[in-house]
Structure formats: C-alpha cells, structure tokens
C-alpha cells in the first residue's frame, strides 16, 4: 500500500473513530438527562400529591368541625352528616399522608405530632357531640368556646401549611432542574451535531484530496506509458473503479451517517415539545389544571417521551451498524496478504462439508468440477469469498425446488484462474447485477436478515487479490458468480 493510501485509510479511520466517540457521548448524555428528567418528574408528582393530601386533610377537618358546631348549636342530626363522613376519612388520609412523607425527613419528623393533634381534635369534637346527646348542651358549648379546640386546629393548620409550603418549594426546585436538563440536552445535541458535521467535513476533505491524488496518478501513468495502450487502458479502468468506490464511500459518510443524526435531532425536538405539555401541568402556579392539560401531560409521559427515546435509540443503532461495516471493510483492505499454494479440491470439499447438511435437508446437491487444481493466493481471503457465495446461495434458494449448487474452476489465459459458483435459486433482476456489490445495497424481496454488506465485502476481497467478481443471472432461474483471480498472487505482492 502506498503512502497516500495509507494516509487516506488512517485519516478515514481516525474520523470514523472520532465520530463514533462523539455519537457515544451524545447517546450517554441523552439517556442520562432523560433519566434525570423522568426521576425529577416523578418527584414533582409525589410532592404535588403530598400537597393535595395536606389540603384535603385540612378541608375535611374544617368540614367535620363545622358539622359538629352546627349540631351542638341546633341539636339537629343533619349537621352530623359532614362530621361522620369526614371522621373516618380523616384517619385514613392521615395514614396515607404519613406513608407519602416517609422519605421526606422534615415532614416525617412532624407526623407523630400531627397525628396527636388530629386525634385530639377528633376527641374534642366527639366529646362535645356526646355532651349534647346526653342533654348537657351548655357544657358542650362551653367546651367549644374554650381554647382547646382552637389551639389544636391552629396547630394542625400550621403544620399542614408548612407541608404545602415545603411541597411548593420542592416542586419549584424540580421544575428548575427539569428546565436545566432540557437546556443541557439542547446544547449537547447542537454541539454534538456541529462536531459530527465537522468530522464529516474533514472526512470529505480527505476523500477529495485522495480523489485528486488518484487523478494526478492517472495522468502520470498516461504520460509515462504512452506507448503501452493496453496497459494504460487497464490502469485507467482500475482507477475509475477505485474512484467510483471512493465516491460511494463519500456518499455513505455524508448521507447514510447523517440520516440517523437528523432523526436524533428531530426527536430531540419532539422531547422538547412533550416537555412543554408536562410543564403546563406542573408549572401552573396554583391555578386549576384543565382535563386537557392533564391528558396531554400524561400522554407525553406515557407515549410521546418513550416513542422519541425509542426512535433516538433506533437511529443510533443504525449509525453504529454503518460505522462497524465500514470499519470491517477498511480493516480487510489493510490486512497483509500471505500468498501460499492453495489446493482448490480439498478447499472446496471442506467448505462444501460445512454447508452440506443445510442443502441436503431440502434434497439439494453440490457438484464440483475442478479443472484448475491449485493457485498461489491468500487462503483466508478465498475461503471468505467462497463461504459468502455458498451462504448466499443457501439463503436465497428458490422455495419451490431443491437447491442445486455447481462449482467450476478453470484456467483463463496464462496468468488467471476462473472460479464459477452457479445456483438455481431465485435469481437477480438484470438492473440489480451491479447494485448488489455496492455497500448497504440489496436486491429483490427483503425476507432474509442482512445489511447489504456481504457481496460488497466479497468484491473488496477479490480486488485485494488482484481479481474481480461479476454475476450472470436471470430472475427466477438462478445466478452464476464468476470470480477471476491471478494464478500467482506473490508476483503482484512483490511488484
């Protein structure tokens, strides 16, 4: 590999690693802030519930006292209905309030005193009612007019007001924390987006420089080899293919990696919109909350926020898959080739044996026709190429007939070997014959798992070996993949 190619690969990998690091940072920060927002929202709801319970308890005590006083003055049993209904609920509400504030040290410390005051007030009201019923109305009125009941009620009111004030303060702090988290999320998204765009710009610049270097090399080759027209044509074709691959790679970096980022930014805005519905419910400053606002807040918490987070997670997974695929092909391009004599008969028999059970299950068969018994090449690359072609033949076999797989090897000219892998599977439409070798591109019905990497990887391996792979196919009848390679790779490696 030349110094220019080495620099290009290193620069590309560096930009990919930087982009991956930025993306991981965005994901971690986003999930952390979303989790913090959810916890703060739960805390605010709990504080609002404590405030409501304190207000309800005070209201029920007031209703009970009003009913008790009406009965003492008029001796009319109808006045006791509010008292009797509230007396039982007051004790239940008091216990629920105690359970709600058990994790709030300041409020929990006052619960025993609050229970004593409430029980005292209920006993005082019950005593006055019993005096009236026993005919001692004057003593009941005297009891009501004493300071005991008023002092108990004042103490209860003071403690419950303190509960509400503490809850209001906690709600305000939680709201400020949510707003701060939202602002942080926006800045992280904007900063991360700018950073990734900068990385993409750097990658495009490196690609453009490499393209210019390739163009310059092509012009130099044409000048130096004016008398060797055939060689010039061959070199020019190679350079054009390399240039097209680089352009496709640039498209992947600029388009396929940018699309998930756009999704992330879009659904971050969705998170912001959902948060506004929650804020309308939480930050009402004591005003009445409409049923619509409550419905929107619950919808945001139950559906909108989880949906946005799910789409962000899906986009980041897609970007991670794209980056890993590009890194895999880049690593294979950098691997040092190790030419050795490869006996094709035993190599193909070994690969055939590894997939025979899958073919025999549907009464299929494999036929080997070896007319070029050996070649000097990189064994691992050939195994990967043939293994991928065999796997594709099995994966895309025709559902209405057993799979027949034929493998033929033969010499082609003085220095090349041709290996053909033919199947009777689904076949490939003519307009897709070249498209299937492109990265992240697939053909036909997408009913099998995959990301469109396999055949792009095969072509990359074939070209690394100084060869090429093409396909002949008719839709519905089957396909024949033709691999052409130098019979002696060591000569190319030395040159």
N, C-alpha and C positions, 0 to 999 in steps of 0.2 A: 504494500500500500504506500502511495506517495505521501510526501509531507503535507501536500494540500488536502488530500483525502483524510489523512489522519487528523489534521486540524479541524476539518469540517465535522467529522464524526465526534471528536471530543467537544467541540463547541455545541453541536446539536444536543449531545447527551447532557452537557452542563446546563443548557437552557431547559431541557426537559426535567432535570432534577430540581432546578430552581423553581420551575412552575409547579412541580409536584409538591415541593416543600411549602410553597405559598398556598396551594389548594388545601393541603392537610391543615395548615394553620387556620385557614378560613373555616374549614369544617369543624375543627375542635373549638374555635372561638364561638361559632354559631350555635353549636349544640350546648356549650356551657352557658351562653347567655339565654338561650331558650329555656333551659332547665331552671336557671335562676329566675326568669320571668314567671314560669309556672309555679315555683315554690312561693314567690312573693305574692302571686295572685291568690293562692290557697291561704296564705297567712292573712291577707286582707279580708277574704271571705270569712275566715274564722273570727277576726276582730269585729267585723260588721255583725256577725251572728251574736257575739257577746254583747255588743251594744244593744241589739234588738231585744235580747233576753232580759237585760237590765231594765230597759224601758218598759217591757211587758210586765215584769215583776212589779215595778213601781205603780203601773196603771192598775193592776189587779188589787194591790194593797189599798190604793185610793178608792177603788170601787167597793171593796169589802168594807172599808171604814165608813163610806157614805151610806151603804145599806144598813150597817149596824147603828149608826146615829139616827137614821130615819126610823128604824124600828123602836129605838129607845124613846124617841120623842112621841111617836104616834101609836106605838104598840100594834101596828099593822104588819101582819106576817108577810105581806107582799114585799116589804122593804128588805126582807131577809134573803130573797132570791139571789140578788147580786153577791151578798156575803157568802151564802152557802156554796154557790157555784165557784167563787173565787178562792175560798179557803183551801179546798183540795188541790186546785191547780197551782196555788202559791207554793205549796210544799214540793210539788213535782218540778215546778220551774226552778225553785231554789236548788234542787239536786242537779238538774241539768246545767244550771249556771256554774255550779261547783265543778262538774266534770269538764266544762268548756274552758275554765281558767286554771286547771291543774298544772298546765305548762307555763303559766304566767305568774312568776313569783310574787310580784307586788299585789296582784289581785287575789291570788290563792291565800296569801297571808291574812287577808281580811275576811275570808269566807266564814271562819268559825264565829267571829264577832257578828257578821251579818246574819248568820243562822240564829244566833242568840237573840238579836234584836227582832227578827221576824217572828220567831216563836213567842217572844214576849208580847209583841203587838197582837198576835193572834190570840194569845191567852187573855190579854186585857179586853179585846173585843168580845171574846166568848164569855168572860166573867160578867160584862155589862149586860149581855143578852140574857144570861141565866138569872141575873137580878131582876130584870123586867118580868121574865116569865114567872118568877116566884113572888111577884107583887111588890117588889121593892124598887119601884121606878125612880124614886128620889135618890136612892143610893147609887143607882146606875148613872143617873145624870151627874151626880157628884163625882163619880169615878171618871166620867168622860171629861168633866171640866177640870180635873186635876192635871198636873203637868206630866204625869207618867206616860200617857198615850202620845201626847205631843212630842215629848223628848224622844221616845222610841221612833216615832215617824220621822222626826228631823234627822236622827242618826242614820236611819235606813236610807232616807233620801240623799243624804250627804255621801254615803258610801257608794250608792248606785250612780250618782252623778260623777263621782270620781272614776268609777268603772267606765262610764261613757266617755269621759274626757280622755282617759288613757287609750281607749279603743280608737277615738278620733285621731289622737296623736300618732298611734301606730299605723292607722290607715294612711295618714298623710305621708309618713316616712316610707311606707311600702309603695305608695304611688310615685314618690320621687325616685325610689330605687328602680321602679319599672321604666320610668321615663329615661333615667340614666342608662339603663341596659339597652333600651331601644336606640338611643343616640350612639352608644358604643357599637351596636350591631350595624347601624348605618355606616359609620366611619370604617369599620372593619371591612364591610362589603365594598365600599367605594375604594378604600386603599388597596384591598386585595385585587379588585378588578383592574385598577390602574397598574398594579405591579405585574399582573399576568399579561395585560396588553403590552407592557414594556418588554416582558420576556418574549412574547410573540413577535414584537417588532425586531428585537435582537436576532431571533431565530430566522426571520425573513431576511434580514440583512446578511446573515451568514450564508443562507441559501443563495441569495442574489450574488454575493461575492463568489461563491463556488460555481454558480452558473457562468458568471463572466470568465472565471478561470478556465472552465471547461471549453467555453467558446474560444478563448485565446489558444488553448492547447490544440483545438481542432484546426484553427488557422495555421498554427505552426506545423502540424502534421501535413497539411495540404502543401505548404511551401517546401518542406523537406522531402516529400515523397511525390513530387510532380510526375516522375517517370513511372510510378507504380500505381496505375489507375485502380487496379483491382483492390490493392491494399488500402488505398485511400477510401474507396467506396465502403470497404468493410469497416474501417476505423470510424468513418463518418456515421454509418448506421449505428455502431455501438455507442458513439457519443450522443446521438439523437435519442436513443433509448434511455441512456443514463439521464439525459436532460429531462425527458418526459417523466421519468420516475421521480426526479428531484422536484419537478413542478407538482406532481401529485402529492409528494410528501409535504411540500409547502402548503398545498390546499388543505391537507389534513390538519397541519399545525394551526392554520389560520381559521379554518371553518369548523371542522369536527370538534376541536378542542374548545372553540369559542361558544358553540351552541349550548353545551351544558352550563357554561358560565352565565350566559344570558338567562337561562332558566333559573339559576341560583339567584341572580339579581332580581328577576321578575317576581319570584315567590318570596323574596325578602320584602319587597314592596307589599305583597299580599299579607305577610305577617304584620307589617306596619298598619295596613288598613284594618286587619282584625283587631289589633290592639286598640284602635280608636273606639271600636264598639265596646270593648271591655272598659276603657277609660270613661266612656259616657255613663256606664253603670256604676263604676267605682267612685269617680270624682264628681258626684252630684251635689257635694257641699250641703248635705242635709235635705235637699229637695226630694220631692216624691219621684220615684223611678217608674216610668211607664212600663206596661207589659211588653211593648215592642222593644224597648231598650233592654229589658231583662232577656227577652227572647234572642235578640241579636248578640248580647254578651255570651249567653250560653251556647249559641250556635258557633260563635268564634272559638270558644274554649273547646267545644266537643268536636267540631268538624273543620273549620277553616284553618286553625293553627296546625292540627295534626296533618291535614292534607298538604299544606305548604311545606311542612318539615319533611313529609314523605317525598314530595317532588324534589326538594333540595337533595335529599339522600340519594334518590334515583339518578339525578344528574351527576352527582359527584362519583357514584359508582361507574357510570358510563365513561366519564373522563378518565377514571383510574384504569378501566379496561383498555381504552385507546392508548394511553401512555404505556401500559405494560406491553401491548402488542408491538408498538413502535420500538420499544427498548429491546424486545426479543429479536426482532429482525436486525436491529443495529448490532446487537451482540454477535449474532451469527455472521454478519458481514465482517466483524473484526477477528473472528476466530482463526487461528493459524491453521492452514490446511496441511495435512500429513499424507502425502501420496504413498500408496502401498499397492501391491498386486492384489486384486480382488477377484476371486473365482466366482463368477456370476451364478453358476448352477447351485452350489451349496448356499450361497447368499439368498437366492430366491426361494429355495426349498425351506430355509429357516423362516423367512417372512411368511411363506405360504402356510407353514405348520402353525404359526401363531394365530392365523385367522381362519383356519380350515373348519373349525367347529362352527363358526358363525355362518359359513357358506353351506356346509353340509346339512345344517338344520332345515334349510328350505330346499333340499335336494339339488343344490348347486354344485359346480365343479370348477377346477382350475386346470388350465393346460399350459405347460411350459414348452417353448420352442427355442432352444439355445444354439445359435449359430456363431455368436461371438462369445467364447467361453470366459474371457478374462479381460481386464483393463487395469491400468495403473492410475488410481484416483484416491480420493479421500473417502474411506469406507463409511464413516459416520454420516456424511452428507448424503451418500447414495442410499443408505438404509433409511434415512429420514424421508427422502423423496419418495422411494417406492412404498414405504409404510404408509405415507399420507395418501398416495394414489389408491392403494388397496383399501384403506379405511373409507375413502370417499365412494369407491365402487360398491362396498357393502352398505354404506349409509343410504345411498341414492339408488338402490336396486329397484327394478320395476315391481310393483306389488302383485302383478298378475302372472309372473313367470319366474322360474328358478334362475338364480344368478349364474351366468357363465363368464368366467374371467380367463382371458388369454394373455400370456406374456411372451413377447418375441424379442430376441436380441440378434443383431446382425451388424457386420462391419459396414461403414459408409465412407467410401473413399479411402485414402491411405492413413489418415490420422484421426478418424472419428468412429464412434460406435453409436448405433441407434437402438434404443430400448422402447418398445411399444407395449402399453398396457390397455387392453381392449375389454370392454364390458358390454352387456346387453341391457343396461339399466334404463333409467328414464330419458337419458339424452339431454342435450343442451341446445337451446334455440340459437340459430346462427348469429343473431345480433349480439349474443352474450359470449361468444367464443373468446374474445379478448378481455371482456369485462371481468370474467371470473378470476383472472390473475391479478386484478387490482386489489389493493389493501382495503378491507372492510366492505367488499362488494360481493354479493351473492346472486345466484340466478335461480329462476323457477320458483316452485312452491316452497315457502319457508316453513316446512313442518318438521325440520330437524334442528337440533341445537347447534349453535356455532356463531362466530362473529365475523366470518369472511376473512380469516387470516391464513388458512391452510394453503391454498394454492398460491397466494402471494408469497408465502414462505418457501414453497417449492420452487417458484421461479427465481427467487433470490438465491437459493442454494444452487440451482442449476447454473446460474450466471457466475456465481463464485467459482464453480468448477470449470469455467470457460465454455459452457454449453448453453443450450436453450431448450425450452419446452413449449410445445404447441398442442392444439387439440383439433381433432376431426370428430364431428358429431352431428346427428340428426335427432331432432326432438322426438321422443317416444321410442327410438330404436336402439340407442346406446351411444357410447363415446369411446374414442381411442386417443390416449395421451401419448405423444411422441417426444421422447427425451433424447437429445443429441448431445454427446459429450466427447471431449478429446480422449483418445485411447491411452495417452500418456500425459497425465497432468504434471508430472515432475518437470517436463520441458518448459511448460508455461510458468511454473513456480520459479524456476531458475532464471527465466528471461525477465 
